[in-house]
Amino acid sequence: MYKWLIRPVLFRFDPEKVHHFSFKSINTMFKIPGINFILSTRFKAPNTPVKIFGLEFKNPGGLAAGFDKDGMLIDKWKYMGFGFVEVGTVTPRPQGGNEKPRLFRLPKDKAIINRMGFNNGGVGALIERLKAADKGDLIIGANIGKNKDTPNEKAVDDYMYCFEHLFPYVDYFVVNVSSPNTPGLRRLQEKGPLTEILSKLQYYNQSQEKPKPLLLKIAPDLSYDEIDDILEVAETTSLSGLIATNTTIRRDNLRAGKNRILQIGKGGLSGKPLTMRSREVINYIHQRTEGKLSIIGDQALSKSW
């Protein structure tokens, strides 16, 4: 029904508007008596619990950051089969993100290009939703970033602000320095600034009674030498793991056509065209660390997960 009826209708409208429409529809749906039970039965996930970096996930299937960045449906996802949900990317202050349109479908490639630009309601609004949510056994991760107008030299302050304020309300953290949609952000993946950010976060983290797992999300466009540098930083700062990968700025072998790609312009590509590169990065990390570093990514490839 979705493929032949709902999808063609939705694809006639702007994808970002459809995203917001879907959220409103889900909220409305949950007002139906008994819908929680119906969805739990319909989306019943296999009973395959996973224990990793001190957390027990009821299953290894998760909702990646960017879909419900403001935690609008944080108490709904547990009924849809997810073992964990990552909110964010969230920044200290609310920001509107980049100019619209900023989300584009590539149906022939089963892909999406976005240049959202960390649009979110800020840490304060997210905390209020997390406080009110009945998450049950759902694991919640927070993907944190910096505001667009914060210079890289002060980026660590933004990451610390998010980390400290969200600390009581989430189960793990992800540092996002790999989005291609905030100018200059990816330069924070370089060894020097990355070490500074992660070291300061870990200093605070380890001073708490119960430290939280700290992970790093990396770009697929890094060279293997750059990945080696990140692995060295991951070891020296005692990271719990890596998320591989973020979106790519590459546009290789797309079926959408050169004119369409030029018309869209900048942004991060996700979906099927990214699968092979993400798997290459996951395999490389797994081999280089001899499986000792946990990876969130493609479950079929990541033996560490």
Secondary structure, 3 states (H helix, E strand, C coil): CHHHHHHHHHCCCCHHHHHHHHHHHHHHHCCCCCHHHHHHHHCCCCCCCEEECCEEECCCCEECCCCCCCCCCCCCHHHHCCCEEEEEEECCCCECCCCCCCEEEEHHHCEEEECCCCCECHHHHHHHHHHHCCCCCCEEEEEECCCCCCCHHHHHHHHHHHHHHHHHHCCEEEEECCCCCCCCHHHHHCHHHHHHHHHHHHHHHHCCCCCCCEEEEECCCCCHHHHHHHHHHHHHCCCCEEEECCCECCCCCCCCCHHHHHHHCCCEEEEHHHHHHHHHHHHHHHHHCCCCCEEECCCCCCCCC
